[in-house]
Amino acid sequence: MKPFYFAILAAIVWGIAPIMEKIGLKNIEPLSGVIVRSSGIIIGAIILAIFNNNIFKSALKADPKTIFFLFLGGILASILGQIFFYNALKHGEVSKMVPIAATYPLVSFLLGLLFFGESFTILKGLGIGFVILGVFLLR
């Protein structure tokens, strides 16, 4: 399958997930919601490892630096980011909070310029400008 279609499928799944999470957060605190969601991730990862032994072997062979950065990314995205997102989702409108939270590529873009020397182009600048404009329009 072409990468474009994987991206479309990811967008669809990620678009459905906040609806489920908003419903789930109705009677639970956001931090408790993160614990429940993280349990789902752990169970899913175990199932993946059971059915694809190569994934598990590959993870066990990873060097400490790789493990450190992936683990840190998990803490940032799956714990801290999720806590902030669930608080926004519980108390805000899905139609506003999801698009605003989905502006995280802005941060990645700027860090990519800073740490990896990635290029800045006029088209990228325009895209960033539109994202910022979108956030202000949704406020």
N, C-alpha and C positions, 0 to 999 in steps of 0.2 A: 504494500500500500504506500502511496506517495505521502511525504511528510505533510503536505497541505491538508490531506484528509484526516491524518492523525490530529492536527491542530484544530480542525473543525469539530471532530469528535470530543476533544478535550474541552473546547468551548461549550459544547452542548452539555456535557457532564457537569462541568464547573458552573454552568448556568442553572442547572436543576438543583445541585447540592444546597445552595443558600436557601432555596424554598423549603427543602426538608429541614434544614437547620433552624430557620425562623420558626417553623411549626414546633420543632423539638425544644426550642428555647422558651416557649410560652410558659411552662410550669417548672423551669429549672434555672438556676443561676448560670451565667456565662462560664464561670470557671468549672463548674460541674459538667457543663456541656463539653468543654474541652477535654475533660477526663474521659467522658463517654466516647467522644469522637476518636480520641487517641487510642482507646481500646479497640475500636473498629480497625484502625490502621494497623495495629499490632497483629490482630487476628488475620487481616488480609495479607500482611507480609509473611506470616507463618504459612498460610495456605499457598502463597506463591513459591515459597522455599520448598515446601513439600512436593509440589507438582513440577518444579523445575530445579533439579538438584544443581545444575550448573550455576544458577544465580547464587545459591548458598555458598558453593565452593569459591566462586569469584569474590564474594564479600569477605570470606575468611582469609583470602590471599591478599587483600588490600593492605597497602603500607600504612603506617601510623598517621602520616600527614593526610592521606586520603580519608581515612576514618575520622580524623579530627575535624576536617572541614565539612564533611557530610553530616557528622553528628551535630556540629555547631549550626549548620544550616537547618537541620531538623528542629533544634531548640528554638531558633529564631522564627522560622516559618510556622512550624506545627504547634508551638506552645505560645510564645510571646505574641506573634502576629495573630494567632487564632483567638487568644484572649481579647485583644483589642477589637478584632473583627466581630466576635460574638457579642461584646458589649455594644458595639455600634448596631449590629443586627437586631439585638433584643429590644433596643430602645429607639431605633430609627426605622425608616421606611426601606424595604428591600430595594426598591427602585432607585433610591438615592445612595444607600450605603454600599451596595455591591459595586456600582461603577466607580465610586470614589476609592474604595479599597483596591480596585483593580488598576489603579494608576501606579502600582509598585514598579512597573517598568521604567518610570521616570528615575527612580532611585538607582535601579540597575544601570540605566543609560549613563547617568552621571558618574557612578562608580566605575563603569567600564572605561569611560574617558580617562578618569583619574588613575586607575590601577593597571589597566591593560593597554593604555595608549590607543584605544579605538578611535576611529575617525569621527569628526563632527561634519555633517554635510547640511546643506540648506534644507533638503527634504527631511532629514532627521529633526532639524530645528523646527521646521513647520509642524511636524508631527507632535513634537513635545509641546509646542505652543497651543495646538488644538486640544491636547490632553489637559493642559492647565486651564484653558478656557472652559472646557467641559466641567471641570471641578467647580469653577466659580459659578457656572450656570446652574449646577445642581444644588449649590448651597442654599 
